[in-house]
Amino acid sequence: MTDARLKTHADLVDRMATARGVDLEEAALRAQLTPADISDIVLNCVGCTKPEACEKWLQAQQGTVSETPGYCRNADVFADLAKRSD
């Protein structure tokens, strides 16, 4: 796995979290996530076959959204974190 691929998916994870109203750094500071959890989320994203669709979906969003696309492999994690950040 290349560094570029990891960086691409780390960026997608961060942007998807932001779209869901989740600040991953804040979640880590509140002990809702560990660095290992964040790594697992990114690695889960790396396994996705739709990063181009994700990129397009993210570009089309404005403000906070109530759910991620159906193909998002981290949808449950983002939903749980979004509930906790309310």
DSSP file (Angstrom, degrees, kcal/mol; ACC not computed):
  #  RESIDUE AA STRUCTURE BP1 BP2  ACC     N-H-->O    O-->H-N    N-H-->O    O-->H-N    TCO  KAPPA ALPHA  PHI   PSI    X-CA   Y-CA   Z-CA
    1    1 A M              0   0    0      0, 0.0     2,-0.1     0, 0.0     3,-0.0   0.000 360.0 360.0 360.0 133.7    0.0    0.0    0.0
    2    2 A T     >  -     0   0    0      1,-0.1     4,-2.1     4,-0.0     5,-0.2  -0.462 360.0-123.2 -86.7 157.1    1.4    3.4   -1.0
    3    3 A D  H  > S+     0   0    0      1,-0.2     4,-2.8     2,-0.2     5,-0.2   0.886 113.7  56.8 -61.4 -38.2    1.7    6.4    1.2
    4    4 A A  H  > S+     0   0    0      1,-0.2     4,-2.4     2,-0.2    -1,-0.2   0.899 106.1  49.1 -62.2 -40.4   -0.3    8.3   -1.4
    5    5 A R  H  > S+     0   0    0      2,-0.2     4,-2.3     1,-0.2    -1,-0.2   0.923 111.9  48.5 -66.0 -43.4   -3.2    5.9   -1.1
    6    6 A L  H  X S+     0   0    0     -4,-2.1     4,-2.7     1,-0.2    -2,-0.2   0.920 112.3  48.8 -60.9 -43.8   -3.2    6.1    2.7
    7    7 A K  H  X S+     0   0    0     -4,-2.8     4,-2.3     2,-0.2    -2,-0.2   0.897 109.5  52.9 -64.3 -40.1   -3.2    9.9    2.6
    8    8 A T  H  X S+     0   0    0     -4,-2.4     4,-2.2     1,-0.2    -1,-0.2   0.937 113.9  41.8 -59.9 -47.3   -6.0    9.9    0.1
    9    9 A H  H  X S+     0   0    0     -4,-2.3     4,-2.7     2,-0.2    -2,-0.2   0.853 111.1  55.2 -72.7 -33.9   -8.2    7.7    2.3
   10   10 A A  H  X S+     0   0    0     -4,-2.7     4,-2.3    -5,-0.2    -1,-0.2   0.903 110.1  48.2 -61.9 -39.1   -7.2    9.5    5.5
   11   11 A D  H  X S+     0   0    0     -4,-2.3     4,-2.7     2,-0.2    -2,-0.2   0.918 110.7  50.0 -66.4 -43.6   -8.4   12.7    3.7
   12   12 A L  H  X S+     0   0    0     -4,-2.2     4,-2.8     2,-0.2     5,-0.2   0.911 110.9  50.0 -61.2 -42.1  -11.6   11.0    2.7
   13   13 A V  H  X S+     0   0    0     -4,-2.7     4,-2.6     2,-0.2    -2,-0.2   0.933 112.1  47.3 -61.2 -46.6  -12.2    9.8    6.3
   14   14 A D  H  X S+     0   0    0     -4,-2.3     4,-2.3     1,-0.2    -2,-0.2   0.919 114.8  45.8 -62.6 -43.8  -11.6   13.3    7.7
   15   15 A R  H  X S+     0   0    0     -4,-2.7     4,-2.4     2,-0.2    -1,-0.2   0.878 112.7  50.0 -68.3 -38.0  -13.9   14.9    5.1
   16   16 A M  H  X S+     0   0    0     -4,-2.8     4,-1.7    -5,-0.2    -2,-0.2   0.916 110.9  49.9 -66.7 -41.8  -16.6   12.3    5.7
   17   17 A A  H  <>S+     0   0    0     -4,-2.6     5,-3.2    -5,-0.2     4,-0.3   0.934 111.4  48.9 -60.1 -45.7  -16.4   12.8    9.4
   18   18 A T  H ><5S+     0   0    0     -4,-2.3     3,-1.6     1,-0.2    -2,-0.2   0.905 107.5  54.7 -61.2 -42.2  -16.7   16.6    8.9
   19   19 A A  H 3<5S+     0   0    0     -4,-2.4    46,-3.4     1,-0.3    -1,-0.2   0.843 108.8  49.3 -60.2 -32.8  -19.7   16.1    6.6
   20   20 A R  T 3<5S-     0   0    0     -4,-1.7    -1,-0.3    44,-0.2    -2,-0.2   0.442 123.9-106.2 -85.2  -0.6  -21.3   14.1    9.4
   21   21 A G  T < 5S+     0   0    0     -3,-1.6     2,-0.5    -4,-0.3    -3,-0.2   0.724  76.8 135.5  84.0  21.6  -20.5   16.8   11.9
   22   22 A V      < -     0   0    0     -5,-3.2     2,-0.7    -6,-0.2    -1,-0.3  -0.900  43.8-157.5-109.9 129.8  -17.8   14.9   13.6
   23   23 A D     >  -     0   0    0     -2,-0.5     4,-2.6     1,-0.2     5,-0.2  -0.915   6.4-163.2-102.4 107.5  -14.4   16.3   14.6
   24   24 A L  H  > S+     0   0    0     -2,-0.7     4,-2.2     1,-0.2     5,-0.2   0.866  88.8  52.4 -62.6 -37.4  -12.1   13.3   14.8
   25   25 A E  H  > S+     0   0    0      2,-0.2     4,-2.4     1,-0.2    -1,-0.2   0.929 111.1  46.9 -63.9 -43.7   -9.4   15.3   16.8
   26   26 A E  H  > S+     0   0    0      2,-0.2     4,-2.0     1,-0.2    -2,-0.2   0.907 110.2  53.1 -63.7 -41.7  -12.0   16.4   19.3
   27   27 A A  H  <>S+     0   0    0     -4,-2.6     5,-2.9     1,-0.2     6,-1.0   0.888 110.3  48.2 -60.9 -38.4  -13.4   12.8   19.5
   28   28 A A  H ><5S+     0   0    0     -4,-2.2     3,-1.5     4,-0.2    -2,-0.2   0.909 109.8  51.5 -68.3 -41.2   -9.8   11.6   20.3
   29   29 A L  H 3<5S+     0   0    0     -4,-2.4    -2,-0.2     1,-0.3    -1,-0.2   0.822 108.9  51.3 -64.6 -30.3   -9.3   14.3   22.9
   30   30 A R  T 3<5S-     0   0    0     -4,-2.0    -1,-0.3    -5,-0.2    -2,-0.2   0.324 117.3-115.9 -87.5   7.6  -12.6   13.2   24.6
   31   31 A A  T < 5S+     0   0    0     -3,-1.5    -3,-0.2     2,-0.2    -2,-0.1   0.753  83.7 122.3  62.6  27.0  -11.3    9.6   24.6
   32   32 A Q  S   <S+     0   0    0     -5,-2.9     2,-0.3     1,-0.2    -4,-0.2   0.695  79.7  25.7 -84.9 -21.8  -14.1    8.5   22.3
   33   33 A L  S    S-     0   0    0     -6,-1.0    -2,-0.2    -9,-0.1    -1,-0.2  -0.989  71.2-147.5-138.4 145.7  -11.4    7.3   19.8
   34   34 A T     >  -     0   0    0     -2,-0.3     4,-2.1    -3,-0.1     5,-0.2  -0.689  36.7-106.0-101.2 164.6   -7.9    6.1   20.2
   35   35 A P  H  > S+     0   0    0      0, 0.0     4,-2.3     0, 0.0     5,-0.1   0.878 125.1  54.8 -55.5 -35.8   -5.2    6.6   17.6
   36   36 A A  H  > S+     0   0    0      2,-0.2     4,-2.4     1,-0.2     5,-0.1   0.884 104.7  53.0 -65.4 -37.7   -5.5    2.9   16.8
   37   37 A D  H  > S+     0   0    0      2,-0.2     4,-2.3     1,-0.2    -1,-0.2   0.928 109.4  48.6 -61.2 -44.9   -9.3    3.4   16.3
   38   38 A I  H  X S+     0   0    0     -4,-2.1     4,-2.3     1,-0.2    -2,-0.2   0.909 110.4  51.0 -63.7 -41.8   -8.6    6.2   13.8
   39   39 A S  H  X S+     0   0    0     -4,-2.3     4,-2.8     1,-0.2    -1,-0.2   0.914 109.7  50.7 -59.8 -42.8   -6.0    4.0   12.0
   40   40 A D  H  X S+     0   0    0     -4,-2.4     4,-2.4     2,-0.2    -2,-0.2   0.888 108.5  51.8 -63.1 -39.5   -8.6    1.2   11.8
   41   41 A I  H  X S+     0   0    0     -4,-2.3     4,-2.0     2,-0.2    -1,-0.2   0.927 112.1  46.1 -62.5 -45.0  -11.2    3.6   10.3
   42   42 A V  H  X S+     0   0    0     -4,-2.3     4,-2.3     2,-0.2    -2,-0.2   0.928 112.7  49.4 -64.7 -44.6   -8.7    4.7    7.6
   43   43 A L  H  X S+     0   0    0     -4,-2.8     4,-1.1     1,-0.2    -1,-0.2   0.869 108.8  53.3 -64.2 -35.2   -7.7    1.2    6.9
   44   44 A N  H  < S+     0   0    0     -4,-2.4     3,-0.4     1,-0.2    -1,-0.2   0.905 109.2  49.3 -62.2 -41.3  -11.3    0.2    6.6
   45   45 A C  H >< S+     0   0    0     -4,-2.0     3,-2.1     1,-0.2    -2,-0.2   0.878 102.0  61.9 -64.4 -39.3  -11.7    3.1    4.1
   46   46 A V  H 3< S+     0   0    0     -4,-2.3    -1,-0.2     1,-0.3    -2,-0.2   0.832  98.9  57.8 -57.4 -31.8   -8.7    1.8    2.1
   47   47 A G  T 3< S+     0   0    0     -4,-1.1    -1,-0.3    -3,-0.4    -2,-0.2   0.541  83.8 110.3 -76.4  -6.3  -10.6   -1.4    1.5
   48   48 A C    <   -     0   0    0     -3,-2.1    24,-0.1    -4,-0.2    -3,-0.0  -0.411  57.8-154.7 -71.9 144.1  -13.5    0.5   -0.2
   49   49 A T  S    S+     0   0    0      1,-0.2     3,-0.2    22,-0.1    -1,-0.1   0.345  84.0  62.5 -97.8   5.7  -13.9    0.1   -3.9
   50   50 A K     >  +     0   0    0     21,-0.1     4,-2.3     1,-0.1    -1,-0.2  -0.164  49.8 132.3-125.9  41.7  -15.7    3.5   -4.4
   51   51 A P  H  > S+     0   0    0      0, 0.0     4,-2.4     0, 0.0    -1,-0.1   0.851  78.4  53.5 -63.7 -30.6  -13.2    6.3   -3.4
   52   52 A E  H  > S+     0   0    0      2,-0.2     4,-2.2     1,-0.2     5,-0.2   0.914 109.9  47.1 -68.2 -41.4  -14.0    8.2   -6.6
   53   53 A A  H  > S+     0   0    0      2,-0.2     4,-2.6     1,-0.2    -1,-0.2   0.893 111.8  51.9 -64.4 -39.0  -17.8    8.1   -5.9
   54   54 A C  H  X S+     0   0    0     -4,-2.3     4,-3.0     2,-0.2     5,-0.2   0.928 107.9  51.5 -62.0 -46.3  -17.0    9.2   -2.3
   55   55 A E  H  X S+     0   0    0     -4,-2.4     4,-2.2     1,-0.2    -2,-0.2   0.927 112.5  45.6 -56.7 -47.4  -14.9   12.1   -3.6
   56   56 A K  H  X S+     0   0    0     -4,-2.2     4,-1.4     2,-0.2    -1,-0.2   0.909 112.8  50.5 -64.6 -42.2  -17.8   13.2   -5.8
   57   57 A W  H  X S+     0   0    0     -4,-2.6     4,-0.6     1,-0.2     3,-0.4   0.934 110.7  49.0 -61.4 -46.2  -20.4   12.8   -3.0
   58   58 A L  H >< S+     0   0    0     -4,-3.0     3,-1.0     1,-0.2    -1,-0.2   0.889 108.0  54.1 -62.0 -40.0  -18.3   14.8   -0.6
   59   59 A Q  H 3< S+     0   0    0     -4,-2.2    -1,-0.2     1,-0.2    -2,-0.2   0.820 107.1  52.5 -63.5 -29.8  -17.8   17.6   -3.2
   60   60 A A  H 3< S+     0   0    0     -4,-1.4    -1,-0.2    -3,-0.4     2,-0.2   0.594  91.9  96.1 -82.9 -11.0  -21.6   17.9   -3.6
   61   61 A Q    <<  -     0   0    0     -3,-1.0     2,-0.4    -4,-0.6     3,-0.1  -0.533  50.7-170.0 -86.1 146.0  -22.4   18.2    0.1
   62   62 A Q        -     0   0    0     -2,-0.2    -3,-0.0     2,-0.1    -2,-0.0  -0.995  57.1 -17.8-132.7 128.6  -22.9   21.5    1.9
   63   63 A G  S    S-     0   0    0     -2,-0.4     2,-0.3     2,-0.0   -42,-0.1  -0.280 109.4 -22.9  75.0-164.9  -23.1   21.7    5.7
   64   64 A T        -     0   0    0    -44,-0.1     2,-0.3   -43,-0.1   -44,-0.2  -0.628  61.6-153.3 -85.5 137.4  -23.7   18.7    8.0
   65   65 A V        -     0   0    0    -46,-3.4     3,-0.1    -2,-0.3    -2,-0.0  -0.757  16.8-134.1-109.1 157.4  -25.4   15.7    6.6
   66   66 A S  S    S+     0   0    0     -2,-0.3     2,-0.3     1,-0.2    -1,-0.1   0.641  83.7  10.4 -88.4 -14.8  -27.5   13.1    8.5
   67   67 A E        -     0   0    0    -48,-0.1    -1,-0.2    11,-0.0     3,-0.1  -0.993  69.6-117.0-157.2 161.9  -26.0   10.0    6.9
   68   68 A T        -     0   0    0     -2,-0.3    -2,-0.0     1,-0.2   -52,-0.0  -0.450  53.3 -75.3 -89.5 167.8  -23.2    8.8    4.8
   69   69 A P    >   -     0   0    0      0, 0.0     3,-1.9     0, 0.0    -1,-0.2  -0.276  47.9-109.6 -59.5 153.7  -23.6    7.1    1.4
   70   70 A G  T 3  S+     0   0    0      1,-0.3     5,-0.1    -3,-0.1    -2,-0.1   0.740 116.1  56.9 -59.2 -25.5  -24.8    3.5    1.6
   71   71 A Y  T 3  S+     0   0    0    -21,-0.1    -1,-0.3     3,-0.0     2,-0.3   0.518  74.8 121.7 -85.7  -4.6  -21.4    2.2    0.5
   72   72 A C    X   -     0   0    0     -3,-1.9     3,-1.1     1,-0.2     4,-0.2  -0.422  51.8-156.0 -65.9 123.7  -19.4    3.9    3.3
   73   73 A R  T 3  S+     0   0    0     -2,-0.3    -1,-0.2     1,-0.2     3,-0.2   0.604  93.2  47.6 -75.6 -11.4  -17.6    1.2    5.2
   74   74 A N  T 3> S+     0   0    0      1,-0.1     4,-2.6     2,-0.1     5,-0.3   0.145  73.4 117.2-113.1  17.2  -17.4    3.5    8.3
   75   75 A A  H <> S+     0   0    0     -3,-1.1     4,-2.5     1,-0.2     5,-0.2   0.893  76.8  49.1 -54.4 -44.8  -21.1    4.6    8.3
   76   76 A D  H  > S+     0   0    0     -4,-0.2     4,-2.4     2,-0.2    -1,-0.2   0.894 111.1  49.9 -65.0 -39.5  -21.8    3.0   11.7
   77   77 A V  H  > S+     0   0    0      2,-0.2     4,-2.5     1,-0.2     5,-0.2   0.937 113.0  46.0 -63.6 -47.0  -18.7    4.6   13.3
   78   78 A F  H  X S+     0   0    0     -4,-2.6     4,-2.5     1,-0.2    -2,-0.2   0.890 112.3  51.3 -65.1 -38.7  -19.6    8.1   12.0
   79   79 A A  H  X S+     0   0    0     -4,-2.5     4,-2.0    -5,-0.3    -1,-0.2   0.922 111.6  47.4 -63.5 -43.5  -23.2    7.7   13.1
   80   80 A D  H  X S+     0   0    0     -4,-2.4     4,-1.8     1,-0.2    -2,-0.2   0.925 114.0  46.6 -63.6 -45.0  -22.1    6.7   16.6
   81   81 A L  H  X S+     0   0    0     -4,-2.5     4,-1.5     1,-0.2    -1,-0.2   0.879 109.6  54.4 -65.7 -37.6  -19.7    9.6   16.8
   82   82 A A  H  < S+     0   0    0     -4,-2.5     4,-0.5     1,-0.2    -1,-0.2   0.902 107.5  50.6 -63.8 -40.0  -22.2   12.0   15.5
   83   83 A K  H >< S+     0   0    0     -4,-2.0     3,-0.9     1,-0.2    -1,-0.2   0.901 110.7  49.2 -62.2 -41.0  -24.7   10.9   18.2
   84   84 A R  H 3< S+     0   0    0     -4,-1.8    -1,-0.2     1,-0.2    -2,-0.2   0.761 106.6  55.7 -71.2 -24.7  -22.0   11.5   20.9
   85   85 A S  T 3<        0   0    0     -4,-1.5    -1,-0.2     1,-0.2    -2,-0.2   0.508 360.0 360.0 -89.5  -2.8  -21.1   14.9   19.6
   86   86 A D    <         0   0    0     -3,-0.9    -1,-0.2    -4,-0.5    -2,-0.1   0.503 360.0 360.0 -68.7 360.0  -24.7   16.3   19.9
